[in-house]
Amino acid sequence: MILHEGYNYARKFFNASNAATYDSVVCFATLGRDKMWKTQIAKIVDEGEFIPTTILELAAGTGILSSMLDQMSDKTTVHSLDLTLDYLKKAREKHPTLSLINSTAELLPFRAETFDSIVSSYLAKYIDIETVVQESWRVLKHDGVIVFHDFTFPKNPMIEKFWKFHFLLLRLSGKLLKEWAPTFERLDKLISKTNPWPGDTIRYLRKTGFVKPFCKCHTLGTSAIVSARKP
Ligand SMILES: C[S@@+](CC[C@H](N)C(=O)[O-])C[C@H]1O[C@@H](n2cnc3c(N)ncnc32)[C@H](O)[C@@H]1O
């Protein structure tokens, strides 16, 4: 398999040195919005006619969203997949009931039609979206829901100024939080470079056969959630 260039970013950004502080940093770096965005993802998963019994979270990291989904119902099993083993170890410490898989989202080690829903938060900028959409199609059951969430570059020039200032502050905070310095140094550039991800995702979802693709922007255009259904 040819590795997408996002793989190198993911390897540099997430490792043993920053797994322990990830949960606090994601809250701080998103000014508390992370919880609200993840709540929206959980709502989309919960909107279907049936309670999903098997959910796959791609790039689950330390399991913040997986644990929210796990609490949806006693009947729900969440499978949390991530590239970074040290993040999964953290997830295991916090949520011993989650099923953890150390793998890449581009090659899913599951049989066809295994999951009722597939979700991801902050993955789109690291992947070949078309490959992940196709793999997700394969392992998703009919009538299953897919949800992608990630940052977006704001369109409004005023918001853009605030956004750039926010990332300047994050870069400065990397002087104190040294384990996060490489991430804060490059994250804004990666977000602006991969900004077409919602449109690209919708295009690949349609091309693969998904129906009702939907994109909703959040928090002044700094984040988006794209969802669709496998008919
Ligand atoms: C910002 S963290 C997000 C973690 C979690 N989704 C959350 O919202 O808290 C990004 C995660 O994506 C994972 N990742 C990046 N590329 C990946 C890939 N190709 N396959 C699986 N995981 C990947 C990283 O290992 C990292 O844990």
PDBQT file of the ligand as one rigid body, heavy atoms in Angstrom, charges set to zero:
ROOT
HETATM    1  C1  LIG A 301      -6.280  14.517  16.795  1.00  0.00    +0.000 C 
HETATM    2  S1  LIG A 301      -6.234  12.781  17.113  1.00  0.00    +0.000 S 
HETATM    3  C2  LIG A 301      -7.972  12.482  17.260  1.00  0.00    +0.000 C 
HETATM    4  C3  LIG A 301      -8.314  11.367  18.202  1.00  0.00    +0.000 C 
HETATM    5  C4  LIG A 301      -9.808  11.172  18.413  1.00  0.00    +0.000 C 
HETATM    6  N1  LIG A 301     -10.487  10.904  17.167  1.00  0.00    +0.000 N 
HETATM    7  C5  LIG A 301     -10.433  12.373  19.068  1.00  0.00    +0.000 C 
HETATM    8  O1  LIG A 301     -11.280  12.988  18.438  1.00  0.00    +0.000 OA
HETATM    9  O2  LIG A 301     -10.073  12.694  20.192  1.00  0.00    +0.000 OA
HETATM   10  C6  LIG A 301      -5.895  12.112  15.531  1.00  0.00    +0.000 C 
HETATM   11  C7  LIG A 301      -5.753  10.614  15.572  1.00  0.00    +0.000 C 
HETATM   12  O3  LIG A 301      -5.743  10.133  14.231  1.00  0.00    +0.000 OA
HETATM   13  C8  LIG A 301      -4.943   8.984  14.204  1.00  0.00    +0.000 C 
HETATM   14  N2  LIG A 301      -4.646   8.689  12.801  1.00  0.00    +0.000 N 
HETATM   15  C9  LIG A 301      -4.071   9.488  11.884  1.00  0.00    +0.000 A 
HETATM   16  N3  LIG A 301      -4.007   8.886  10.690  1.00  0.00    +0.000 NA
HETATM   17  C10 LIG A 301      -4.585   7.670  10.837  1.00  0.00    +0.000 A 
HETATM   18  C11 LIG A 301      -4.844   6.579   9.951  1.00  0.00    +0.000 A 
HETATM   19  N4  LIG A 301      -4.492   6.620   8.666  1.00  0.00    +0.000 N 
HETATM   20  N5  LIG A 301      -5.462   5.481  10.448  1.00  0.00    +0.000 NA
HETATM   21  C12 LIG A 301      -5.825   5.427  11.752  1.00  0.00    +0.000 A 
HETATM   22  N6  LIG A 301      -5.607   6.428  12.635  1.00  0.00    +0.000 NA
HETATM   23  C13 LIG A 301      -5.001   7.541  12.190  1.00  0.00    +0.000 A 
HETATM   24  C14 LIG A 301      -3.748   9.371  15.049  1.00  0.00    +0.000 C 
HETATM   25  O4  LIG A 301      -3.011   8.245  15.472  1.00  0.00    +0.000 OA
HETATM   26  C15 LIG A 301      -4.435  10.127  16.193  1.00  0.00    +0.000 C 
HETATM   27  O5  LIG A 301      -4.726   9.274  17.266  1.00  0.00    +0.000 OA
ENDROOT
TORSDOF 0
